[in-house]
Amino acid sequence: MNAIRKRWDDIAMNTKFNLAQFLYAIELILDSTCFAFDGRFYEQIFGSPMGSPLSPVLADMVMDDLETQRLSSLNFTVPIYYRFVDDVFAIVPRTKIDEIVTTFNNYH
């Protein structure tokens, strides 16, 4: 939701909803997700659902925020960093692996 708020000026140009309405619609979509597996139905209670057209868009926004915030907070340069949706390939100094893992894992 923070990622959407942060980008609201860009999003607002493409919708007639105000921010509160838009966030409500997103929450409604995320909170009313169920799926079937092995003949049984389940309700997803957290996160964005796999297979939903909304999930990759939200993942991209969150990952963009994570990269921007966490990479700039490091006291060293990450020479190679690539991302596809939520998969990351990075080359970092061997002595900095623990630091980068901790830094990224502390993002919420």
C-alpha positions as YAML, in Angstrom:
chain: A
units: angstrom
residues:
- id: 1
  name: MET
  ca: [0.00, 0.00, 0.00]
- id: 2
  name: ASN
  ca: [2.92, 2.33, 0.73]
- id: 3
  name: ALA
  ca: [4.29, 1.68, -2.76]
- id: 4
  name: ILE
  ca: [0.96, 2.74, -4.25]
- id: 5
  name: ARG
  ca: [0.75, 5.86, -2.07]
- id: 6
  name: LYS
  ca: [4.27, 6.79, -3.09]
- id: 7
  name: ARG
  ca: [3.36, 6.56, -6.79]
- id: 8
  name: TRP
  ca: [-0.13, 8.01, -6.51]
- id: 9
  name: ASP
  ca: [0.54, 11.05, -8.71]
- id: 10
  name: ASP
  ca: [1.44, 8.74, -11.62]
- id: 11
  name: ILE
  ca: [-1.38, 6.27, -10.93]
- id: 12
  name: ALA
  ca: [-4.03, 8.98, -10.51]
- id: 13
  name: MET
  ca: [-3.68, 10.03, -14.14]
- id: 14
  name: ASN
  ca: [-5.07, 6.62, -15.16]
- id: 15
  name: THR
  ca: [-8.08, 6.29, -12.87]
- id: 16
  name: LYS
  ca: [-11.16, 8.19, -11.75]
- id: 17
  name: PHE
  ca: [-10.81, 6.83, -8.22]
- id: 18
  name: ASN
  ca: [-9.35, 8.95, -5.47]
- id: 19
  name: LEU
  ca: [-6.52, 7.45, -3.39]
- id: 20
  name: ALA
  ca: [-8.79, 6.09, -0.64]
- id: 21
  name: GLN
  ca: [-11.08, 4.41, -3.17]
- id: 22
  name: PHE
  ca: [-8.15, 2.96, -5.08]
- id: 23
  name: LEU
  ca: [-6.53, 1.53, -1.95]
- id: 24
  name: TYR
  ca: [-9.89, 0.09, -0.90]
- id: 25
  name: ALA
  ca: [-10.23, -1.63, -4.29]
- id: 26
  name: ILE
  ca: [-6.71, -3.08, -4.00]
- id: 27
  name: GLU
  ca: [-7.44, -4.34, -0.47]
- id: 28
  name: LEU
  ca: [-10.72, -5.84, -1.66]
- id: 29
  name: ILE
  ca: [-8.92, -7.73, -4.41]
- id: 30
  name: LEU
  ca: [-6.17, -8.96, -2.08]
- id: 31
  name: ASP
  ca: [-8.59, -9.92, 0.71]
- id: 32
  name: SER
  ca: [-10.99, -11.92, -1.44]
- id: 33
  name: THR
  ca: [-8.67, -14.51, -2.87]
- id: 34
  name: CYS
  ca: [-9.35, -18.20, -2.81]
- id: 35
  name: PHE
  ca: [-7.95, -21.13, -4.75]
- id: 36
  name: ALA
  ca: [-8.51, -24.82, -5.20]
- id: 37
  name: PHE
  ca: [-5.85, -27.47, -4.68]
- id: 38
  name: ASP
  ca: [-6.31, -31.20, -4.79]
- id: 39
  name: GLY
  ca: [-10.10, -30.84, -4.78]
- id: 40
  name: ARG
  ca: [-10.21, -28.56, -1.72]
- id: 41
  name: PHE
  ca: [-10.79, -24.81, -1.55]
- id: 42
  name: TYR
  ca: [-8.52, -22.49, 0.43]
- id: 43
  name: GLU
  ca: [-8.59, -18.82, 1.29]
- id: 44
  name: GLN
  ca: [-5.32, -16.93, 1.01]
- id: 45
  name: ILE
  ca: [-4.95, -14.76, 4.10]
- id: 46
  name: PHE
  ca: [-1.73, -12.84, 3.40]
- id: 47
  name: GLY
  ca: [0.06, -11.38, 0.40]
- id: 48
  name: SER
  ca: [-0.75, -11.11, -3.24]
- id: 49
  name: PRO
  ca: [-1.98, -14.24, -4.97]
- id: 50
  name: MET
  ca: [0.02, -16.20, -7.52]
- id: 51
  name: GLY
  ca: [-1.62, -15.97, -10.90]
- id: 52
  name: SER
  ca: [-3.34, -12.66, -10.21]
- id: 53
  name: PRO
  ca: [-2.64, -9.97, -12.84]
- id: 54
  name: LEU
  ca: [-2.19, -7.55, -9.93]
- id: 55
  name: SER
  ca: [0.61, -9.51, -8.22]
- id: 56
  name: PRO
  ca: [3.50, -8.78, -10.64]
- id: 57
  name: VAL
  ca: [2.64, -5.08, -10.67]
- id: 58
  name: LEU
  ca: [2.67, -4.89, -6.87]
- id: 59
  name: ALA
  ca: [5.84, -7.01, -6.67]
- id: 60
  name: ASP
  ca: [7.60, -4.70, -9.10]
- id: 61
  name: MET
  ca: [6.70, -1.61, -7.07]
- id: 62
  name: VAL
  ca: [7.82, -3.16, -3.79]
- id: 63
  name: MET
  ca: [11.06, -4.47, -5.30]
- id: 64
  name: ASP
  ca: [11.77, -1.05, -6.82]
- id: 65
  name: ASP
  ca: [11.35, 0.53, -3.39]
- id: 66
  name: LEU
  ca: [13.56, -2.13, -1.79]
- id: 67
  name: GLU
  ca: [16.32, -1.58, -4.33]
- id: 68
  name: THR
  ca: [16.19, 2.18, -4.12]
- id: 69
  name: GLN
  ca: [16.19, 2.30, -0.34]
- id: 70
  name: ARG
  ca: [18.51, -0.56, 0.53]
- id: 71
  name: LEU
  ca: [21.15, -0.26, -2.18]
- id: 72
  name: SER
  ca: [21.61, 3.42, -1.37]
- id: 73
  name: SER
  ca: [22.00, 2.61, 2.35]
- id: 74
  name: LEU
  ca: [25.00, 0.34, 1.78]
- id: 75
  name: ASN
  ca: [28.46, 1.75, 2.46]
- id: 76
  name: PHE
  ca: [29.83, 0.05, -0.67]
- id: 77
  name: THR
  ca: [28.88, -0.16, -4.34]
- id: 78
  name: VAL
  ca: [27.23, -3.25, -5.73]
- id: 79
  name: PRO
  ca: [29.03, -3.58, -9.07]
- id: 80
  name: ILE
  ca: [26.42, -5.79, -10.77]
- id: 81
  name: TYR
  ca: [22.73, -5.90, -9.88]
- id: 82
  name: TYR
  ca: [19.94, -7.19, -12.10]
- id: 83
  name: ARG
  ca: [16.34, -7.99, -11.28]
- id: 84
  name: PHE
  ca: [13.48, -9.70, -13.08]
- id: 85
  name: VAL
  ca: [10.21, -9.27, -11.17]
- id: 86
  name: ASP
  ca: [11.35, -10.52, -7.73]
- id: 87
  name: ASP
  ca: [14.40, -12.55, -8.73]
- id: 88
  name: VAL
  ca: [17.73, -10.82, -8.16]
- id: 89
  name: PHE
  ca: [21.19, -11.51, -9.55]
- id: 90
  name: ALA
  ca: [23.95, -9.51, -7.90]
- id: 91
  name: ILE
  ca: [27.70, -9.66, -7.61]
- id: 92
  name: VAL
  ca: [28.97, -8.32, -4.31]
- id: 93
  name: PRO
  ca: [32.29, -8.54, -2.49]
- id: 94
  name: ARG
  ca: [32.50, -11.84, -0.60]
- id: 95
  name: THR
  ca: [33.17, -9.97, 2.65]
- id: 96
  name: LYS
  ca: [29.93, -7.99, 2.24]
- id: 97
  name: ILE
  ca: [27.47, -10.87, 1.69]
- id: 98
  name: ASP
  ca: [26.20, -10.92, 5.28]
- id: 99
  name: GLU
  ca: [25.78, -7.15, 5.30]
- id: 100
  name: ILE
  ca: [23.74, -7.07, 2.10]
- id: 101
  name: VAL
  ca: [21.57, -10.01, 3.18]
- id: 102
  name: THR
  ca: [20.88, -8.35, 6.54]
- id: 103
  name: THR
  ca: [20.18, -5.00, 4.91]
- id: 104
  name: PHE
  ca: [17.72, -6.45, 2.42]
- id: 105
  name: ASN
  ca: [16.04, -8.71, 5.00]
- id: 106
  name: ASN
  ca: [15.43, -5.74, 7.30]
- id: 107
  name: TYR
  ca: [13.26, -4.06, 4.67]
- id: 108
  name: HIS
  ca: [9.53, -4.13, 5.31]
...
